[in-house]
Amino acid sequence: MIGPRISETRRASDLDQDGRAALWLVAGLTLLRVIALFRTPLELYPDEAQYWLWSRSLTFGYYSKPPMIAWAIWASTALGGDTEPWVRLPAVLFQAGATLCAFWIGRRLYGSKAGLAGAALYALAPAIQLSATVVATDAPLLFFLGLALLTYVALQDVQGRDRWLLAAGLGAALGLAFLSKYAAAYALIGIGLHLAVSPKARRGWTAASAGLAAGVFALVLAPNLAWNAAHGFATFRHTVADAHWAKGQLFNLKEFGKFLIEQFVVFGPIPFAVLALGGAILAWRRRLEPADLLLLCFAAPPILIVAVQAFVSRANANWSAASYLPGAILAAAWLIRWRARRTLIAALAIQGVIAAAFFALVLQPKIADSLGQSNGLKRARGWDQAAQIMVRKARAEAPAGLSAIAVNNRFLYYGLAYYGRDYFREPLAAPLKIWIRGARAGNQAEASAPLTPADGQRVLLVAVEGWFDTEIARDFAATSGKELDDIFLDRRHQRNLEMFVGSGFRPQPRDPKTGYPAPEWTPAAGAFGKAGDAGSEPSPTQP
């Protein structure tokens, strides 16, 4: 009896030790990330400013995303104010929670050491460094998907009252994941796939417990579905439009290869290689354990489906984000099972070095400038200066009266909305609007704050220079007071603003075929020159 007791004591000690190590890992990374948020000179990206603006008016849905990110920013800024660190704080906290979920899932399926290694691989993955620093929809998605996976794993081995509680928890976690990002659908695919291939998993469910999970899920998601129904299913339509199946070249091998290469970068080179090659080899040899099969059902579909999407049209690297957490646990568990200790240490070392380099770039962006990598940071610079220029011009024009301040670009709209927020809160400030080039709104800014004739008596136009300026001018009876301003973002990049006053806004008819003004914008004509022939549009990511 002594031997087994000693063995059990050692296992409990290892469990406690690994659990403490996981908590220290999460606490240490969270502290470093919070310090980085409060010390970085980088400004909010336009999308971050957009989510902040959404948080000023809480609702159950928005044009391009579900509401969770806006709700989270509302909570953090209510606590600490509207400065950049407090806007971004939810990203740090959501990823801390997701890392703990990774540990608990790995511990339950494979033991505490695999749980700790999986949590470390996940927390140090390059994509997670970015997701924990820039506030966006991926962080809450991954946290709630982690909770959903944790409850689903726990459901495999419980009975009685606990099963009912876990079924309800699974439905709630899935609903909250959908309120974060509709990519939560991958979790439903994972559950369906696992139930299809695992008789044991099917036996664990009853009609009543499945109905409870589905009911709670529907209850949580219902307000967002109602909002979408009342707004023409705007979020769903935007999500579908993002696929770009109707645009450009279909069946693109270059995009397919680019997406796969990017997975080695965002997931980590060794973990992704282990996940891809190890999964294929084990499946082929039929040596997958039940825990492997469960996690593969959740990790594989996002990668495979988005890879097909990339081949058909295009895909962003983070569209497979739902695979990161189960994939990290699988990679760690397999390396431990294969006794590939050096490979695991190498993977963690590489992830750690990348994480350290990322922290250095966030704290000292000039390092990126000196390395010629400043292009990736240009959208997080110069917005405060642009707002100052806008406010100065608005105050100068105020004595003559301003009915609105209008921009011609959604990035500029959100950047000025955030960094000009003190001005726009003034009782006599002109409202911020956006000029719509097409026949209808194409984004949240255009849907919520379009420039209309009622606002167009005397408008200060703040435009990205060279962006459809002739078209904007034609929508006004008169324009005057042109001013050009250059904002230097770094040694190689600058943002050029063009400001002028437009009077008598009366939008010209749009072409019935293209939906755009006719004749279209051309780079050859200035804001006050004669309109030329149709020319190519600047890239919408130029600013």
DAJOLIN-V61636 format. One line per field, one symbol per residue. phi: phi as a letter, one per 40 degrees, with the letter a starting at -180 (. if undefined). psi: psi as a letter, one per 40 degrees, with the letter a starting at -180 (. if undefined). A space follows every 50 residues. Layout:
# DAJOLIN-V61636
phi->???
psi->???
This chain:
# DAJOLIN-V61636
phi->.cddccccccccccccccccccccdcccccccccdcccbccccccdcccc cccdccbcacabdbaccdcccccdcccccbhccddcccddcccccccccc cdcccccccbhccccccccccccccdccdcccbbcaccccdccccccccc ccccccbbbgccccccccccccccccccccacccdcccccccccccbbdc ccccbbccccccccccdccccdccccccccbgfccccccccccfccbgcc fbccccccccccccccchccdccccccccccccccfbccdcccccccccc ddccccccdcccaaacccccdcccccccccdcccccccfccccccccccc ccccccccdccccbcccccccgbcdcbccbbgcccccccccdccccccdc gbcabbbbacccdccccccbccccccdcccccbbcbcccacbacccccbc cbdccbcabccbbcdgbfcccccccbcabagcabbbbccacbbabbbbba bbbgcbdcdcccccgbcbccdbccbccbcccbccbcccccbdc
psi->dddddddddddddddddddddddddddddddddddddeeiehihiddddd ddddeeghaeiideiieddddddddddddeieiddddedddddddddddd dddddddddeiddddddddddddehddddddedhhaeddddddddddddd ddddedeiiaddddddddddddddddddedheeeddddddddddddehdd dddeiiddddddddddddddeddddddddefffddddddddddfdeiahi ghdddddddddddddddhddddddddddddddddeffhiddddddddddd ddddddddddddciiideeedeeddddddddddddddefgdddddddddd dddddddddddddgedddddeffedeedefieddddddddddddddedde hhdihiiehdddddddddeedddeeideiiihihhhdaeiheidddddfi hiddefdhhhhhihhegfdddddeeidiiifhhhhhhhdaeeiihhihhi hhighghiiihdddeiihiiiiediadeahhaihiiiiheed.
